[in-house]
Amino acid sequence: MKHILYLFSLLFIISSCRDDDFGNNGSGSMLQPVSFKVYVKYDNNYGQKLAKNATVILTNSNSGDAFTILSDDNGVATFPNVIPGSYKLNVSKKMVAAEYLSTFGYALQSDEINFNGSQEGVQVNLNVPSTSVELKAAKVGDLVIKQVYYAGSSNSQGAGLRDQFIEIYNNSTEVIYADGLYIAQLSGKLNNTPSNFTLPNGQFDWSQSLGMTMGNAANSDFVYSDFVFRIPGSGTQYPIQPGASIVIASNAVNHKAPLIGNNGNPVMVQNPELTVDLSNADFEAYLGDFRISIGSTVFNTDIQNPAVPDLQIAYWGRPGYYSGVADMILDTLGRDSFVIFRSDDFNTYKDYSDPSVSNIVTNTKFFLQIPTEVIIDGLDTQHYNPSSQRPKMLPSSIDASFINVDNMYNSQSVMRKTKQKINNRVVLEDTNNSANDFVKIKANPKGFQ
């Protein structure tokens, strides 16, 4: 009798687990590949023309699996067998002068131009068979972010995160002065989970911030930063020669050697090969004097090198609501974005709390609103774990994708690729698409790929 009852119960459970209990709507289609189309065109500046032979990359947001197809003569990229799910789209098109003339009917003022477009949170299933992407001309500047070393080195054997640095390169044929250049570390939401104060891709909807009145332009025309540094100088004090770079160190010391911390105790390094010597950096982000001026203590390993000029602290939060971060600390997980820019109106920039804030309290954080039109170059880095991705902070015209290292504290940096050499001057890749422009490599100040 027990066997009969058990068999009856099992049959009841199986019959109750219908297809639609697993989201299949009775069709079993949930795991069945579908055809998915991406329609690609240029933006309004280029007459919404269809973009043929554009490279379209569809990447699964969970697994990281990527598929690449070129758009056809009608600007359509067809992916015939796509497993339903959430995806990222990255579209790029490099166009030489002759193709530019034949496509748009007027001459290009350079040898080539790059177009980029991207989308996040693209849903692929039977009910969503297609999407469309607009390509925008990449914004290219003569100064580029060449290398960002954010992962740090081993906490037990290396220097932890105190050896981080940013390198900026002169990719032009003319001398460019670093004087007055701003370097900003951007802020945004660090996961893709949507809410009532986010955009569809999970990023903050800054138009909902307290005091914001500009609508969606708050998202499309600006980025937001919690930390901004400025290179000092009279205007012609710090030249960067063509094919040369400047290194901005969190701490401009030789991290391969032991040092004495601000508390008077030694800080040791077990394996010098894991870290870098930044004692010859061009600038350092020393915050000691600033921290003292606001009544805070100096970070133990924020050691000032008198031989290296200090950056100016342009923004560290709204006065009275200063950030508690005590040094130039880059996110070792890779969830940062960086921009370099110039501005004569910096002091007029406003700051806002993020849109999740409903009331200003003593520990509220504020973020400086920076117009995208002043940005010279930018870089979106990404969490190394495909299941822990965060949404973009930069528009595709500045960076169409992401780059990441393999892990935190692994001594890797992201470095811009070498494109070519012209009379011993290295020209770096600059398509405003970090997945194409950068590689992950052992950190090497002023080195090349």
C-alpha positions in Angstrom: 0.0 0.0 0.0 2.9 2.4 0.9 4.4 1.7 -2.6 1.2 2.6 -4.3 0.8 5.8 -2.4 4.4 6.8 -3.1 3.9 6.2 -6.8 0.7 8.1 -6.9 2.4 11.1 -5.1 5.3 11.1 -7.5 3.0 11.1 -10.5 1.1 14.0 -9.0 4.3 16.0 -8.5 5.5 15.4 -12.0 2.2 16.3 -13.6 2.1 19.5 -11.5 5.5 20.7 -12.7 4.2 22.0 -16.0 6.4 23.7 -18.6 5.2 27.1 -17.6 6.4 26.6 -14.1 9.9 26.9 -15.5 9.0 30.0 -17.6 8.5 28.0 -20.8 4.9 29.0 -21.4 4.2 25.4 -22.3 6.4 25.6 -25.4 9.7 24.4 -24.0 11.2 27.4 -25.7 13.2 28.8 -22.8 16.4 27.1 -23.7 15.8 26.9 -27.4 18.2 29.2 -29.5 16.5 32.0 -31.3 17.5 34.3 -34.2 18.4 37.8 -33.1 18.9 40.9 -35.4 20.8 44.0 -34.6 20.0 47.1 -36.8 23.0 49.4 -37.0 22.9 53.0 -38.2 24.9 56.2 -37.8 23.5 58.9 -35.5 21.8 62.2 -36.6 25.1 63.9 -37.2 25.5 61.5 -40.1 22.0 61.4 -41.4 21.0 58.1 -39.8 22.6 56.2 -42.7 22.7 52.4 -42.4 26.1 51.2 -41.3 27.4 48.2 -43.3 30.4 46.1 -42.4 30.3 47.2 -38.7 31.6 44.8 -36.2 28.8 43.7 -33.9 29.7 41.8 -30.7 27.0 40.2 -28.6 28.2 39.1 -25.2 26.2 37.0 -22.7 26.0 39.0 -19.4 26.2 35.9 -17.2 28.6 33.5 -19.0 30.8 36.1 -20.8 30.4 34.1 -24.1 30.8 36.5 -27.0 29.7 36.2 -30.7 30.8 38.5 -33.5 29.1 39.2 -36.9 29.5 42.0 -39.5 26.5 44.0 -40.4 25.3 43.5 -44.0 24.7 46.1 -46.7 21.4 47.0 -45.0 23.1 47.6 -41.7 21.7 44.3 -40.2 23.8 41.8 -38.2 21.9 38.5 -37.8 22.8 36.1 -35.0 21.1 32.9 -36.0 21.4 30.8 -32.8 21.3 32.8 -29.6 20.4 31.3 -26.2 17.7 33.5 -24.6 19.1 35.7 -21.8 20.6 39.1 -21.0 23.4 40.4 -23.3 25.7 43.3 -23.9 26.1 44.8 -27.4 29.3 46.5 -28.6 29.4 47.8 -32.2 32.4 49.4 -33.9 33.3 50.6 -37.3 36.7 51.9 -38.5 36.4 54.0 -41.7 39.2 55.3 -43.9 39.0 58.6 -45.7 38.0 57.1 -49.1 35.1 55.1 -47.6 34.0 58.2 -45.5 33.8 60.3 -48.7 31.8 57.7 -50.6 29.5 57.1 -47.7 28.7 60.6 -46.5 29.7 62.7 -49.6 32.3 65.0 -48.0 36.0 64.6 -47.1 37.3 63.5 -43.8 39.9 65.7 -42.2 42.1 62.8 -41.1 43.2 59.4 -42.4 40.5 57.5 -40.6 37.7 57.7 -38.1 36.2 55.3 -35.6 32.5 54.9 -34.8 31.2 53.1 -31.7 27.9 52.2 -30.1 26.8 50.0 -27.2 23.9 48.7 -25.2 23.6 46.9 -21.9 20.8 44.7 -20.6 19.7 43.6 -24.1 17.1 40.9 -23.6 17.0 38.1 -26.2 14.1 35.8 -26.4 11.2 34.8 -28.7 9.3 38.0 -27.8 12.4 40.3 -28.4 13.8 39.3 -31.9 15.8 42.5 -32.5 17.3 45.8 -31.3 18.9 48.8 -32.9 22.2 50.6 -32.2 23.3 54.1 -33.2 27.0 54.7 -34.0 28.6 57.9 -32.9 32.0 59.2 -34.0 34.7 58.5 -31.4 36.0 61.5 -29.6 39.7 61.4 -30.0 42.2 63.6 -28.2 46.0 64.0 -28.4 46.4 63.0 -24.8 45.3 59.4 -23.9 45.1 57.3 -20.8 47.9 54.9 -21.5 47.9 52.7 -18.5 46.0 52.2 -15.3 47.4 50.0 -12.5 44.4 49.5 -10.2 44.7 45.8 -9.3 47.6 46.3 -6.9 50.1 43.6 -5.8 49.9 40.9 -3.3 48.9 42.1 0.2 51.2 39.5 1.9 54.1 39.5 -0.6 53.9 42.8 -2.5 52.7 46.3 -1.8 48.9 45.8 -1.7 47.2 48.8 -3.2 49.7 51.5 -2.3 51.6 51.0 -5.6 48.7 52.0 -7.8 49.3 54.6 -10.6 47.8 56.2 -13.8 49.8 56.9 -16.9 48.9 59.6 -19.5 50.5 59.6 -22.9 51.0 62.2 -25.7 49.8 60.4 -28.8 50.4 63.4 -31.0 53.2 64.9 -33.0 53.3 68.2 -30.9 54.4 69.0 -27.4 51.5 69.2 -25.0 51.7 70.7 -21.6 50.2 68.8 -18.7 49.7 72.0 -16.7 46.0 72.4 -15.6 45.0 68.9 -16.7 42.2 67.3 -14.6 42.2 63.6 -13.7 38.9 62.3 -12.4 37.8 59.0 -10.9 34.1 58.5 -11.7 31.3 57.1 -9.5 28.2 55.2 -10.3 26.1 52.2 -9.3 28.3 49.1 -9.1 25.8 46.4 -10.0 23.3 45.8 -12.8 20.3 45.4 -10.6 17.6 47.9 -11.7 15.5 49.9 -9.3 13.2 52.9 -9.3 16.2 55.2 -9.3 18.2 53.6 -12.1 18.2 53.5 -15.9 17.2 50.3 -17.7 20.9 49.1 -17.7 21.1 49.4 -13.9 23.2 52.6 -13.8 22.0 55.6 -11.7 19.4 57.8 -13.2 21.0 61.1 -12.2 18.0 63.1 -13.3 16.4 61.9 -10.1 19.1 63.3 -7.8 18.0 65.9 -5.3 18.0 69.4 -6.8 18.5 68.1 -10.4 16.4 70.0 -13.0 17.8 69.1 -16.4 16.0 65.8 -17.2 17.7 63.1 -19.1 20.6 65.4 -20.1 21.9 64.7 -16.6 22.6 61.2 -17.8 23.6 61.8 -21.5 25.7 65.0 -21.2 27.5 64.5 -17.9 29.5 62.1 -15.8 29.9 62.2 -12.0 33.1 62.0 -10.0 33.9 61.7 -6.3 37.6 62.4 -6.7 39.2 65.0 -9.0 42.9 65.9 -9.2 44.5 68.7 -11.1 48.1 68.9 -12.4 49.7 72.1 -11.2 51.8 74.5 -13.3 51.9 77.9 -14.9 50.8 76.7 -18.3 54.1 75.7 -19.8 55.8 74.2 -16.8 55.3 70.5 -17.5 55.7 69.6 -21.2 54.9 66.1 -22.5 56.9 65.4 -25.6 55.4 63.5 -28.5 55.6 59.8 -27.7 56.2 60.4 -24.0 54.1 60.0 -20.9 53.6 61.1 -17.3 53.1 58.8 -14.4 50.7 59.8 -11.6 51.4 57.7 -8.5 49.2 57.2 -5.6 52.5 57.1 -3.6 55.7 58.1 -5.4 58.1 55.8 -3.6 60.1 52.7 -4.5 57.6 50.0 -3.5 60.2 47.3 -4.0 61.9 48.5 -0.9 60.7 48.7 2.7 59.5 52.0 4.0 58.6 53.7 7.2 54.9 54.5 7.6 53.5 57.7 9.0 53.0 55.8 12.3 56.8 55.2 12.5 56.6 51.5 11.9 58.3 49.7 9.0 56.2 48.5 6.0 57.9 45.5 4.5 57.8 43.9 1.0 58.5 40.2 0.8 58.7 39.8 -3.0 59.9 43.0 -4.8 59.3 41.5 -8.2 55.5 41.7 -7.6 55.5 45.5 -7.4 57.0 48.7 -9.0 59.4 51.5 -8.3 57.4 54.8 -8.5 60.1 57.0 -6.9 60.6 58.6 -10.4 56.9 59.3 -11.0 56.1 62.7 -12.5 53.4 63.5 -10.0 52.0 62.0 -6.8 48.6 62.2 -5.1 49.7 63.2 -1.6 46.7 64.0 0.6 48.5 64.5 3.9 48.2 68.3 4.0 44.6 68.2 2.9 43.7 65.6 5.5 45.2 67.7 8.2 43.4 70.8 7.0 40.0 69.1 7.4 40.9 67.7 10.8 41.6 64.1 9.7 44.6 61.9 10.1 47.1 61.1 7.4 46.9 57.7 5.8 49.8 55.5 7.1 51.3 54.8 3.7 50.6 58.2 2.1 54.3 59.1 2.2 55.3 62.4 0.5 58.3 62.4 -1.9 59.7 65.9 -1.8 61.3 65.3 -5.3 57.9 64.6 -6.9 55.3 67.4 -7.4 52.0 66.9 -5.6 48.8 67.0 -7.5 46.2 69.6 -6.5 43.1 68.3 -4.9 40.3 69.8 -7.1 37.4 67.9 -5.6 37.1 65.5 -2.7 33.4 65.8 -2.0 31.4 68.8 -1.0 32.9 70.9 1.8 31.5 69.7 5.1 30.7 66.3 3.5 34.3 65.4 2.4 35.0 61.8 1.4 36.5 59.6 4.1 38.9 58.0 1.5 42.4 59.0 2.6 44.5 58.5 -0.5 44.2 58.0 -4.2 42.8 54.5 -4.0 41.6 52.8 -7.1 39.1 50.0 -6.9 41.1 46.7 -7.0 38.1 44.9 -8.3 38.0 47.1 -11.4 34.7 48.9 -11.0 36.1 52.4 -11.7 36.0 54.7 -14.7 38.5 57.4 -15.4 38.6 60.6 -17.5 41.1 63.4 -18.3 39.8 66.8 -19.2 40.5 70.5 -19.3 38.1 73.3 -18.2 38.2 77.0 -17.6 34.8 76.8 -15.7 35.7 74.1 -13.2 34.7 76.2 -10.2 31.1 76.5 -11.6 30.5 72.8 -11.7 27.7 71.6 -9.4 27.7 68.5 -7.3 24.8 66.2 -6.4 24.1 63.2 -4.2 23.3 60.0 -6.0 19.6 59.4 -6.8 19.1 56.8 -4.1 19.5 59.6 -1.5 16.1 61.0 -0.4 17.4 63.2 2.5 20.8 64.9 3.1 22.4 63.8 6.3 25.9 64.3 7.8 27.4 61.3 5.9 25.8 62.0 2.5 28.3 61.7 -0.3 28.3 64.2 -3.2 29.6 63.8 -6.7 30.9 66.5 -9.1 29.0 66.8 -12.4 31.4 67.0 -15.3 30.3 67.8 -18.9 31.2 65.1 -21.4 32.1 67.7 -23.9 35.2 68.7 -22.0 36.5 65.1 -21.7 39.7 64.4 -23.7 39.9 60.7 -23.0 38.2 58.1 -20.8 38.3 54.5 -19.7 35.8 52.1 -18.3 37.3 49.2 -16.3 35.2 46.2 -15.3 35.0 43.6 -12.5 37.1 40.5 -13.6 34.2 38.1 -12.7 31.6 37.9 -15.5 28.8 37.4 -12.9 29.7 40.6 -11.0 29.6 43.1 -13.8 28.6 46.7 -13.3 27.0 49.1 -15.8 29.0 51.6 -17.8 29.6 55.1 -16.6 31.0 56.5 -19.9 29.0 57.1 -23.1 30.1 55.0 -26.1 31.6 58.1 -27.9 34.3 58.1 -25.1 34.6 54.4 -24.4 32.3 51.9 -26.1 33.2 48.9 -23.9 35.2 47.7 -20.9 38.6 46.3 -20.1 39.6 44.2 -17.0 42.5 42.4 -15.5 42.3 38.7 -14.3 42.1 39.3 -10.6 42.7 41.7 -7.8 46.2 42.1 -6.2 47.8 40.2 -9.2 50.2 42.9 -10.3 48.4 43.4 -13.6 47.6 46.7 -15.2 45.5 47.6 -18.3 47.8 49.1 -21.0 46.9 50.7 -24.3 48.1 48.7 -27.3 50.9 49.9 -29.6 49.4 50.6 -33.1 52.6 51.5 -35.0 56.0 53.2 -34.8 56.7 56.4 -36.9 60.3 57.5 -36.8 60.8 55.7 -33.4 57.7 57.5 -32.0 55.2 54.9 -30.7 51.6 55.6 -31.8 49.1 54.0 -29.5 45.7 52.5 -30.5 42.9 54.9 -29.9 39.5 53.8 -31.2 37.6 54.8 -28.0 36.8 51.2 -27.5 38.8 49.8 -24.5 38.2 46.2 -25.4 40.0 46.9 -28.7 42.5 49.4 -27.5 43.8 47.8 -24.3 45.5 44.6 -23.0 46.1 43.3 -19.5 49.7 43.1 -18.7 52.1 43.2 -15.8 52.3 46.7 -14.5 55.2 48.6 -16.1 55.4 52.4 -15.7 56.3 54.0 -19.0 56.6 50.6 -20.7 54.8 49.5 -23.8 52.8 46.5 -24.8 
